[in-house]
Amino acid sequence: MYTGRTKKWVEALAREGRENFDVQKWLRQVKEEEAQENRIAAASNSRGPTTPEANDVAKVAQIPIAPRSLPQVAEVNNVLTSRNAKAGTGSPSKETPKKKRLRRRLADVCNAWDEFRETRDRDAVYGYLRAVFSIVQHYRWKGRPKKLIRRAFKFAGLAVDMNADPFAVVIRCTCDQQLDRKTVSKWSRALRYTARVKKRTPLKTFMKKRGGINACADLYANCRGQR
């Protein structure tokens, strides 16, 4: 059974029809509703952590867990296939194997975000950051970071910005829009520093030895200032 955003997506698609369905308008409305719910939930929680980094993690933990920003493509295709079969209009557009692999990789990062959100362990954030780090470095090594940026924005239904940092893009597109820009920027700087300096040390071990996420973000800023 469909739930959350997927249910709303299917209902809106069935109600308005494929030709008249405005994805961006629908997504804006859903995000506005969820943002209002998040503000109410945050206002009801008066307790807060004592350190800046703990505060970042705690703010995320206070946000109600939401479904994926958009239904998985397979689910949407099933709906469209059913509608097309009734209307006799053919099959939905097909993805290439490479696009499918990239979408699966992004879905894996989304799953890492969900796992982080479902635990109270502060260190769980490193599992999510490791997933972000892995996909960005993979496409950098292949010399295709621009492809990752473009597909990630489309995966999340966001406007494409090809000048954005890949780490920041993947974080924005896999966190269900639950992180503010300041936190996205901080975490991306920490990962850029890690990508510049880390060798074979596990990401969590490397970052914690250097003082954590905030410290790594500051170290990246210092590295840029010395160039």
KOLTORSE-689455 format. One record per residue (C-alpha): x, y, z. Coordinates in nm, 2 decimals, decimal comma. Example, Ala and Ser with C-alpha at 12.3 -4.5 7.8 and 13.67 -1.06 7.14 Angstrom:
% residues 2
1,23_-0,45_0,78
1,37_-0,11_0,71
//
This chain:
% residues 227
0,00_0,00_0,00
0,13_0,35_-0,08
0,20_0,59_0,21
0,32_0,94_0,26
0,43_1,14_-0,04
0,40_0,83_-0,27
0,03_0,81_-0,18
-0,02_1,18_-0,25
0,17_1,15_-0,58
-0,04_0,86_-0,70
-0,37_1,03_-0,59
-0,27_1,36_-0,76
-0,16_1,18_-1,08
-0,48_0,98_-1,10
-0,69_1,29_-1,02
-0,53_1,53_-1,27
-0,41_1,29_-1,54
-0,06_1,25_-1,68
-0,10_1,53_-1,93
-0,22_1,79_-1,68
-0,01_1,69_-1,38
0,24_1,97_-1,28
0,51_1,79_-1,08
0,69_2,11_-0,96
0,37_2,27_-0,84
0,27_1,95_-0,66
0,61_1,92_-0,50
0,61_2,28_-0,38
0,28_2,23_-0,21
0,39_1,91_-0,04
0,71_2,07_0,08
0,52_2,38_0,22
0,29_2,15_0,41
0,58_1,94_0,55
0,78_2,26_0,64
0,48_2,38_0,84
0,46_2,05_1,02
0,84_2,06_1,09
0,81_2,41_1,24
0,54_2,30_1,47
0,73_1,99_1,58
1,05_2,20_1,64
0,86_2,46_1,84
0,72_2,19_2,07
1,06_2,06_2,17
1,23_2,29_2,42
1,54_2,08_2,50
1,86_2,13_2,31
2,22_1,99_2,31
2,52_2,18_2,45
2,77_2,18_2,15
2,73_2,31_1,80
2,79_1,98_1,63
2,55_1,80_1,86
2,30_2,07_1,79
2,32_1,99_1,41
2,25_1,63_1,48
1,98_1,70_1,74
1,79_1,94_1,50
1,77_1,66_1,24
1,65_1,41_1,51
1,36_1,64_1,60
1,22_1,64_1,24
0,95_1,39_1,18
1,06_1,12_0,94
0,91_1,18_0,60
0,88_0,95_0,29
1,11_1,00_0,00
1,09_1,34_-0,17
0,95_1,17_-0,48
0,83_0,81_-0,53
1,08_0,57_-0,68
1,08_0,57_-1,06
0,96_0,21_-1,07
0,65_0,30_-0,87
0,57_0,60_-1,09
0,62_0,39_-1,40
0,38_0,13_-1,27
0,11_0,40_-1,23
0,18_0,54_-1,57
0,19_0,20_-1,73
-0,15_0,12_-1,58
-0,30_0,45_-1,70
-0,14_0,42_-2,04
-0,28_0,06_-2,08
-0,63_0,19_-2,02
-0,58_0,48_-2,25
-0,39_0,28_-2,52
-0,11_0,54_-2,52
0,20_0,31_-2,50
0,46_0,27_-2,23
0,65_0,53_-2,01
1,00_0,65_-2,10
1,28_0,41_-2,04
1,60_0,47_-1,85
1,94_0,36_-1,97
2,14_0,11_-1,75
2,38_0,38_-1,64
2,10_0,61_-1,53
1,94_0,32_-1,34
2,27_0,25_-1,16
2,31_0,61_-1,06
1,95_0,63_-0,94
2,01_0,32_-0,73
2,33_0,47_-0,58
2,13_0,79_-0,49
1,86_0,57_-0,34
2,13_0,40_-0,13
2,24_0,74_0,01
1,87_0,82_0,09
1,86_0,49_0,28
2,17_0,59_0,48
1,99_0,92_0,56
1,69_0,72_0,69
1,91_0,50_0,90
2,07_0,81_1,05
1,74_0,97_1,12
1,60_0,65_1,29
1,87_0,63_1,56
1,97_0,85_1,86
2,34_0,77_1,82
2,53_1,09_1,74
2,79_0,90_1,55
2,53_0,77_1,31
2,57_1,08_1,10
2,91_0,95_0,99
2,74_0,66_0,82
2,54_0,90_0,61
2,84_1,12_0,54
3,03_0,81_0,43
2,76_0,73_0,18
2,77_1,09_0,04
3,15_1,08_0,03
3,15_0,74_-0,15
2,92_0,84_-0,44
3,09_1,17_-0,50
3,44_1,03_-0,50
3,32_0,74_-0,73
3,20_0,98_-1,00
3,50_1,21_-0,95
3,73_0,91_-1,02
3,53_0,84_-1,33
3,56_1,20_-1,44
3,19_1,25_-1,44
3,10_1,48_-1,14
2,88_1,69_-1,36
2,66_1,39_-1,45
2,62_1,32_-1,08
2,51_1,68_-1,01
2,26_1,68_-1,30
2,11_1,35_-1,21
2,10_1,42_-0,84
1,90_1,74_-0,89
1,65_1,56_-1,12
1,63_1,27_-0,87
1,51_1,51_-0,60
1,30_1,72_-0,83
1,51_2,04_-0,77
1,63_2,30_-1,01
1,97_2,21_-1,16
2,27_2,42_-1,06
2,58_2,29_-1,24
2,81_2,52_-1,05
2,72_2,37_-0,71
2,97_2,16_-0,51
2,90_1,78_-0,57
2,90_1,71_-0,19
2,65_1,98_-0,12
2,43_1,87_-0,41
2,42_1,51_-0,29
2,34_1,61_0,06
2,06_1,85_-0,05
1,91_1,59_-0,28
1,91_1,30_-0,03
1,82_1,46_0,30
1,45_1,51_0,22
1,50_1,88_0,24
1,54_1,85_0,62
1,87_2,03_0,65
1,91_2,41_0,63
2,16_2,56_0,40
2,41_2,64_0,68
2,43_2,27_0,78
2,45_2,15_0,42
2,74_2,39_0,36
2,92_2,29_0,68
2,89_1,92_0,61
3,00_1,96_0,25
3,31_2,16_0,36
3,40_1,89_0,60
3,37_1,63_0,33
3,58_1,85_0,09
3,85_1,87_0,35
3,83_1,49_0,40
3,86_1,43_0,02
4,16_1,65_0,01
4,36_1,50_0,30
4,23_1,15_0,38
4,41_0,85_0,25
4,31_0,50_0,35
4,17_0,58_0,70
3,79_0,52_0,75
3,60_0,84_0,71
3,46_0,83_1,07
3,80_0,77_1,22
3,96_1,04_1,01
3,71_1,31_1,09
3,68_1,23_1,46
4,06_1,24_1,50
4,05_1,59_1,36
3,78_1,71_1,60
3,46_1,61_1,42
3,25_1,76_1,15
3,28_2,12_1,26
3,65_2,10_1,30
3,70_1,95_0,95
3,48_2,22_0,80
3,70_2,49_0,97
4,01_2,31_0,85
3,89_2,32_0,49
3,83_2,70_0,53
4,18_2,74_0,66
4,33_2,53_0,37
4,15_2,76_0,12
4,28_3,07_0,30
4,64_2,95_0,28
4,62_2,89_-0,10
//
